[in-house]
Amino acid sequence: MKNSMILKTVAIVAVIAMTLPAMAQGGRGQGGGGFGGRQGMMMGPGGGGIGMLVNRPDVQTELKLTDDQKKKLEAISQKSRDDRRAMMEEMRGGGGDRDAIMEKMRTMQTAQDKAINEVLTPDQKKRVSELAVQMAGSRYAMTPEGQKALGITSEQKSKLEELQRKQQEAMQGMFERMRNGEMDREEMQSTMQKATKVMDEEIAKVLTAEQKTKLEELKGKPFKFAEMPRGGGGG
């Protein structure tokens, strides 16, 4: 029973991990640059989405958040954690399928992003958008906003979709190995980190020199993210 619960949790994580490239944080929106709901999740230093990004101490300092803003963001983050915990409990109880999980994640992310954007000033939205692009790196080209901003062609989209398909297959194979006891947690984390690096390199190969230049412009002023302990940040 315990093993079954662990495997079900692993399956949930697999679904979440496979959706990451398509849900990498987006760039500028109208009115100062906010975030699109579906683009709330991504991998990078510290991991997480917009909620985890704005709750990082180093990012909060960069954004010059007020104490009142920090309190509001923490409350939003706590609600998000509670919602995710409830979703995990539902899955452990045998409810929902992959499509249902993904749709629920998108809905939750959209609500969280909207609430966060209401707390930030236009200048803060613009800067956090730049920081998100910095953290996403080449994976920004996998998002609808990124593809529009970079002028991704239909041929390039097809290549990016193929890369994502291959990544999903690799993830499925990895979790199959874990389920069969052929890989432990540390090996899985190491493999995921290597896969992320390879994915970044392959995406970069698809972009033109002009698109790479534009990507650098969207990052704004360079920012060095501090090393975060596991479980650090919020969201």
Residue pairs with C-beta under 8 A, 6 or more apart in sequence:
5 92
7 179
8 91
8 92
9 88
9 91
9 92
10 175
10 178
10 179
11 175
12 88
12 91
12 101
13 175
14 171
14 172
14 175
15 98
15 101
15 102
16 41
16 101
16 105
17 171
17 192
18 167
18 168
18 171
18 172
19 41
19 102
19 105
20 41
20 42
20 43
21 139
21 142
21 164
21 167
21 199
22 38
22 142
22 143
22 164
23 38
23 39
23 40
23 41
23 42
23 49
23 105
23 106
23 109
23 143
24 39
24 41
24 42
24 43
24 136
24 139
24 140
24 142
24 143
24 146
25 35
25 39
25 40
25 41
25 42
25 49
25 50
25 53
25 132
25 133
25 135
25 136
25 140
25 143
26 35
26 36
26 38
26 39
26 129
26 132
26 140
26 143
26 144
26 145
26 146
27 33
27 129
27 132
27 133
27 140
27 143
27 145
27 146
27 149
27 218
28 34
28 126
28 129
28 145
28 149
28 218
29 35
29 36
29 125
29 129
29 145
31 122
32 121
32 122
32 123
32 125
32 126
33 122
33 125
33 126
33 129
34 113
34 117
34 120
34 125
34 129
35 50
35 113
35 116
35 117
35 125
35 128
35 129
35 132
36 113
36 143
36 144
36 145
37 106
37 109
37 110
37 111
37 113
37 114
38 106
38 109
38 110
38 143
38 144
39 143
39 144
39 145
40 49
40 50
40 51
40 109
40 110
40 112
40 113
41 48
41 49
41 105
41 109
42 48
42 49
42 132
42 135
42 136
42 139
43 139
43 196
44 135
44 136
44 137
44 225
45 135
45 225
45 227
45 228
46 52
46 53
46 56
46 225
46 228
46 232
46 233
47 233
48 233
48 235
49 109
49 112
49 113
49 235
50 112
50 113
50 116
50 128
50 132
50 235
51 73
51 76
51 77
51 80
51 112
51 116
51 234
51 235
52 233
52 234
52 235
53 59
53 128
53 131
53 132
53 135
53 233
53 235
54 60
54 63
54 65
54 73
54 116
54 120
54 128
55 73
55 74
55 77
55 233
55 234
55 235
56 225
56 226
56 228
56 232
56 233
56 234
57 226
58 225
58 226
59 128
59 131
59 225
60 70
62 127
62 131
62 223
63 120
63 124
63 127
63 128
64 124
65 73
65 124
69 119
69 120
72 119
73 116
73 119
73 234
74 234
76 112
76 115
76 116
76 119
77 234
77 235
79 112
80 108
80 112
80 235
81 234
81 235
83 108
84 108
87 96
87 101
87 104
87 105
87 108
90 96
91 101
96 104
112 235
117 125
120 128
126 220
127 220
130 218
130 219
130 220
130 221
130 223
131 220
131 223
133 140
133 146
133 215
133 218
133 219
133 220
134 219
134 220
134 222
134 223
134 225
135 225
136 143
136 146
137 200
138 199
138 200
138 201
138 203
138 204
138 207
138 215
139 199
139 200
139 203
140 146
140 150
140 215
140 218
141 147
141 150
141 152
141 160
141 203
141 206
141 207
141 211
141 215
142 160
142 164
142 203
146 152
147 157
147 160
149 214
149 218
150 207
150 211
150 214
150 215
151 211
151 214
152 160
152 211
156 206
156 207
159 206
160 203
160 206
163 199
163 202
163 203
163 206
167 195
167 199
170 195
171 195
174 183
174 188
174 191
174 192
174 195
175 188
177 183
178 184
178 188
183 191
204 212
207 215
